């Protein structure tokens, strides 16, 4: 008998997370030179990391033999958000914070609610804690607060909200999100995942962290993986009441954020010029991609992130033909959207390459 059979059934039932295909993997499979491949699958910043972050990371190499000290980044984030340092928890990417929240508030016999087509880590984190997943019906591929409220049961202890949502790009106006959270019972932890919040237009933004003063069950998560360009360093964070963060820290792995990531994040946080440049590049690229999709006669879901999800007749087939041309996008059949693909906004030349390849990949 395999020892694997001794794992709890709820662990064995988990479908592993499937990331965007790496450039090196496609190069091996297709025999295409890696430098000729365009990857627009994982919502990475096409500008790379912040220049200030790069310098800080290079300087931090001199002390990698030492265990990391999270104090400086926590202090910087606390100052940025106007909260106490005891209200910040760091994660190995914001996914790590999502997992901490699941381990703290979920267990066998409990349930968590999220929207259909929402981020794949929500069911993964829920199931890994032995809890039951409740996927509420989506509205125009995005969150439907009324449906999510109706899905809450007596055993529900977490509600997951992504705003903007990945992989669809939908955005709920902040006033609607606030009203939604206010209607969720106060004993339920509400995790507001804002991985793409820096890509919102200024008029769409709100100081959601300040809501924690009035909504003590709220946990806000952010990441340095997207607009800051630190996806490979893996650093994110959560903000909540101090007593909630205390619990999250009890299940957090020691030294879960490494020295290079800490140094890079501290520097990136204040590189406002890089963030503005990344935002503007994304805005122009979004216009370029959307215009190209329209020329090809393809429908898309209006996006507020750094990616666009669009409809095709056969997602797997079109994705395969794109890969044959050295272009990697993200199939999202696992999100219940088998006839959609998600493309990350890249540099202008990368976007053009994608659109040209897509034109050839579509059925005639």
C-alpha positions, 0 to 999 in steps of 0.5 A: 500500500502506498503511503500516499493513500494515508493522506486525508481524502481532502488533500488527495482530491486537490487538483494541483495549480497549473502555472503558465508554461515556462519559456524553457519548457516550450523551447524544449517541446517545440524546438524553438530558440528561447529568445524567439518565444514571447510569454504573455501567460502569467501577468508579469511586468514586461518592464522587468523589476524596478531599477531601484529594486534591482540595485537593492537586490544586488547589494543584498547579495552580500548578506545572503548567508544571514537569515532575513529580518522582516522589520524594515519592509513591515515598517515601510508598509505600515507607514505607507498604509497608516497602520501599526506594524502589528497589522502587517504580515508578509508572505512568500507572494500574496498566495502565501498569505491566502494560505495562512488565512485558510489555515487559520480560519478553515478546517474540516466541517467549515466552508468558504465562499468564492465566485465562479471563475475566481482565482484558482488558489481560493479552492486550493487553499480551502481544500488544503485546510479540509474545508468545503468550497462553495462557488457562487454563480458569476455575473458577467464572468465576475463577482455577484455579491447577491449570489455570494451572500446567498451562498453563505451557510452556517458553517461558512468561515471565509469569503474570498473576493478578488478585485480586480478579478483574475483571470477575467479582469472584472472590477466591482466598484469600491462602493459595491465591495464595501456594501457587500462586505458590510452585509457579510456576518461579522464572524466570517473572515473576508479576504480582499485580494488586491493583487492588481489594484495598482493597475486601476484607474485613479478614479477607481481606487479606494483606501480599502486598508482604512476599511479595516477600522470599521470592518474588523473581519477584513483582511486585505492582501497585496503583492509585489509580483505584478506592477512592481515586477518582483514575481520571481522573488515572491513577496506579498503581504496582508493587512488586518487587525493586529489580533488577526495578524497575530494568528496569521503569524502563528501559522506563517513559516519562519523566514518565509520572505528571503533577503533579496525579496525584502530588499527588492520590495523595500526599494520598489515600494518607493520607485514611483516613477517605475510604477507610473511608467508600468501603469502607462505602458499597460494602459497603452498595451491594453488599448493595442490588444483590445483593438486587435481583438476587435479587428479579429472579430473576437469578444473580450471581457473588459479588464481592469488588470494587466491582462485580457481574457477573450473568447475563441471557438476552441481554447485548447486548439487555438492555444496549441497553434499559438504555441507552435508559433512561439507565443505563450498565453494562458488557457483557462479551461480550469476556471470553467472557461474552456473557450477563452484564453487570457493574454498578459499585456506586454511590450508593444512589439510583444503585443503585435507578435501575439496579435499576428500569431492569433490571426494565424491561429484562428480557424478559417 
